[in-house]
Amino acid sequence: MDRTRGWILQEALEQYVALDRERHALTLEALADVTAQRVSTHAEVETWAKALVTRKKVATRRAR
């Protein structure tokens, strides 16, 4: 499948812009969570991370 340089560049730019838009949307969503105080404490994150290693079940907050 032969593609021109222009086509490859266009495709790469479209994918980059789409990825950047998604990253921006996720950042805005995270900031809204912080504003609404939907956050985890450092201790909660440490407990969760340790549970990944030990494969122990840990109570976690449910995603909205």
N, CA and C atoms as a LAMMPS dump frame, in Angstrom:
ITEM: TIMESTEP
0
ITEM: NUMBER OF ATOMS
192
ITEM: BOX BOUNDS ff ff ff
-5.0000000000000000e+02 5.0000000000000000e+02
-5.0000000000000000e+02 5.0000000000000000e+02
-5.0000000000000000e+02 5.0000000000000000e+02
ITEM: ATOMS id mol type element x y z
1 1 1 N 0.845 -1.164 0
2 1 2 C 0 0 0
3 1 3 C 0.898 1.238 0
4 2 1 N 0.994 1.887 -1.132
5 2 2 C 1.829 3.081 -1.247
6 2 3 C 1.009 4.327 -0.956
7 3 1 N 1.495 5.128 -0.052
8 3 2 C 0.855 6.393 0.314
9 3 3 C 1.831 7.521 0.043
10 4 1 N 1.289 8.652 -0.325
11 4 2 C 2.141 9.815 -0.563
12 4 3 C 2.59 10.401 0.772
13 5 1 N 3.643 11.19 0.723
14 5 2 C 4.116 11.861 1.938
15 5 3 C 3.028 12.755 2.509
16 6 1 N 2.318 13.421 1.626
17 6 2 C 1.241 14.298 2.059
18 6 3 C 0.152 13.545 2.804
19 7 1 N -0.208 12.373 2.303
20 7 2 C -1.24 11.571 2.953
21 7 3 C -0.774 11.122 4.336
22 8 1 N 0.476 10.676 4.413
23 8 2 C 1.031 10.219 5.685
24 8 3 C 1.071 11.372 6.687
25 9 1 N 1.498 12.539 6.237
26 9 2 C 1.549 13.702 7.112
27 9 3 C 0.148 14.092 7.581
28 10 1 N -0.799 14.111 6.667
29 10 2 C -2.189 14.441 7.016
30 10 3 C -2.735 13.467 8.045
31 11 1 N -2.5 12.19 7.838
32 11 2 C -2.975 11.162 8.77
33 11 3 C -2.335 11.337 10.15
34 12 1 N -1.045 11.592 10.175
35 12 2 C -0.339 11.789 11.443
36 12 3 C -0.876 13.015 12.173
37 13 1 N -1.101 14.089 11.458
38 13 2 C -1.621 15.308 12.081
39 13 3 C -3.034 15.1 12.628
40 14 1 N -3.862 14.413 11.88
41 14 2 C -5.226 14.143 12.346
42 14 3 C -5.213 13.303 13.622
43 15 1 N -4.35 12.304 13.67
44 15 2 C -4.258 11.463 14.857
45 15 3 C -3.708 12.253 16.041
46 16 1 N -2.725 13.119 15.788
47 16 2 C -2.164 13.941 16.856
48 16 3 C -3.222 14.887 17.427
49 17 1 N -3.976 15.541 16.558
50 17 2 C -5.007 16.478 17.007
51 17 3 C -6.086 15.737 17.8
52 18 1 N -6.489 14.573 17.334
53 18 2 C -7.503 13.789 18.042
54 18 3 C -6.999 13.384 19.426
55 19 1 N -5.758 12.951 19.498
56 19 2 C -5.171 12.56 20.779
57 19 3 C -5.068 13.763 21.715
58 20 1 N -4.672 14.903 21.18
59 20 2 C -4.546 16.116 21.993
60 20 3 C -5.912 16.571 22.51
61 21 1 N -6.936 16.466 21.7
62 21 2 C -8.29 16.825 22.145
63 21 3 C -8.754 15.911 23.273
64 22 1 N -8.485 14.624 23.132
65 22 2 C -8.86 13.662 24.167
66 22 3 C -8.101 13.961 25.457
67 23 1 N -6.816 14.231 25.347
68 23 2 C -6.01 14.55 26.528
69 23 3 C -6.549 15.808 27.219
70 24 1 N -6.915 16.793 26.436
71 24 2 C -7.46 18.037 26.988
72 24 3 C -8.79 17.772 27.702
73 25 1 N -9.65 16.971 27.09
74 25 2 C -10.942 16.643 27.694
75 25 3 C -10.746 15.899 29.012
76 26 1 N -9.802 14.975 29.05
77 26 2 C -9.536 14.229 30.278
78 26 3 C -8.965 15.143 31.366
79 27 1 N -8.156 16.109 30.969
80 27 2 C -7.612 17.074 31.93
81 27 3 C -8.728 17.909 32.532
82 28 1 N -9.649 18.381 31.683
83 28 2 C -10.785 19.158 32.187
84 28 3 C -11.652 18.323 33.121
85 29 1 N -11.845 17.061 32.793
86 29 2 C -12.632 16.159 33.638
87 29 3 C -11.938 15.965 34.992
88 30 1 N -10.625 15.802 34.97
89 30 2 C -9.878 15.633 36.218
90 30 3 C -9.956 16.893 37.069
91 31 1 N -9.847 18.052 36.451
92 31 2 C -9.943 19.306 37.198
93 31 3 C -11.333 19.481 37.816
94 32 1 N -12.363 19.051 37.098
95 32 2 C -13.726 19.11 37.639
96 32 3 C -13.854 18.189 38.847
97 33 1 N -13.215 17.018 38.786
98 33 2 C -13.226 16.094 39.922
99 33 3 C -12.557 16.722 41.136
100 34 1 N -11.449 17.403 40.92
101 34 2 C -10.753 18.066 42.027
102 34 3 C -11.628 19.163 42.609
103 35 1 N -12.245 19.962 41.749
104 35 2 C -13.115 21.043 42.206
105 35 3 C -14.272 20.496 43.043
106 36 1 N -14.803 19.347 42.633
107 36 2 C -15.922 18.725 43.349
108 36 3 C -15.443 17.858 44.518
109 37 1 N -14.147 17.902 44.78
110 37 2 C -13.519 17.139 45.861
111 37 3 C -13.711 15.633 45.709
112 38 1 N -13.751 15.171 44.474
113 38 2 C -13.783 13.733 44.208
114 38 3 C -12.338 13.278 44.001
115 39 1 N -11.619 13.185 45.115
116 39 2 C -10.199 12.839 45.065
117 39 3 C -9.905 11.739 46.082
118 40 1 N -8.746 11.12 45.956
119 40 2 C -8.299 10.102 46.907
120 40 3 C -7.122 10.656 47.693
121 41 1 N -7.006 10.21 48.926
122 41 2 C -5.873 10.631 49.743
123 41 3 C -4.626 9.86 49.323
124 42 1 N -3.49 10.356 49.757
125 42 2 C -2.232 9.677 49.464
126 42 3 C -2.248 8.265 50.062
127 43 1 N -2.755 8.144 51.273
128 43 2 C -2.813 6.837 51.929
129 43 3 C -3.687 5.855 51.151
130 44 1 N -4.805 6.336 50.626
131 44 2 C -5.681 5.469 49.823
132 44 3 C -4.974 4.987 48.563
133 45 1 N -4.234 5.867 47.941
134 45 2 C -3.507 5.492 46.72
135 45 3 C -2.401 4.498 47.055
136 46 1 N -1.699 4.719 48.153
137 46 2 C -0.65 3.779 48.56
138 46 3 C -1.236 2.394 48.836
139 47 1 N -2.345 2.342 49.54
140 47 2 C -3 1.065 49.84
141 47 3 C -3.403 0.362 48.554
142 48 1 N -3.968 1.11 47.632
143 48 2 C -4.378 0.543 46.34
144 48 3 C -3.164 0.015 45.572
145 49 1 N -2.075 0.811 45.544
146 49 2 C -0.872 0.401 44.809
147 49 3 C -0.264 -0.865 45.418
148 50 1 N -0.214 -0.934 46.735
149 50 2 C 0.319 -2.132 47.388
150 50 3 C -0.549 -3.344 47.088
151 51 1 N -1.848 -3.137 46.991
152 51 2 C -2.764 -4.237 46.685
153 51 3 C -2.52 -4.786 45.281
154 52 1 N -2.026 -3.949 44.391
155 52 2 C -1.711 -4.436 43.041
156 52 3 C -0.592 -5.466 43.094
157 53 1 N 0.363 -5.245 43.973
158 53 2 C 1.5 -6.151 44.103
159 53 3 C 1.086 -7.432 44.825
160 54 1 N 0.326 -7.285 45.897
161 54 2 C -0.066 -8.454 46.695
162 54 3 C -1.302 -9.15 46.138
163 55 1 N -1.961 -8.494 45.188
164 55 2 C -3.194 -9.016 44.587
165 55 3 C -4.306 -9.185 45.622
166 56 1 N -4.233 -8.36 46.666
167 56 2 C -5.242 -8.378 47.719
168 56 3 C -6.407 -7.499 47.301
169 57 1 N -7.619 -7.915 47.632
170 57 2 C -8.791 -7.1 47.343
171 57 3 C -8.819 -5.905 48.295
172 58 1 N -9.044 -4.72 47.73
173 58 2 C -9.097 -3.505 48.529
174 58 3 C -10.357 -2.753 48.139
175 59 1 N -11.026 -2.2 49.126
176 59 2 C -12.211 -1.388 48.838
177 59 3 C -11.758 -0.125 48.116
178 60 1 N -12.378 0.156 46.989
179 60 2 C -12.055 1.344 46.219
180 60 3 C -13.323 2.141 45.972
181 61 1 N -13.127 3.383 45.632
182 61 2 C -14.273 4.216 45.303
183 61 3 C -14.77 3.839 43.923
184 62 1 N -16.049 3.919 43.746
185 62 2 C -16.649 3.588 42.451
186 62 3 C -16.543 4.784 41.52
187 63 1 N -16.259 4.514 40.275
188 63 2 C -16.251 5.57 39.27
189 63 3 C -17.677 6.056 39.082
190 64 1 N -17.799 7.318 38.772
191 64 2 C -19.156 7.845 38.586
192 64 3 C -19.779 7.381 37.322
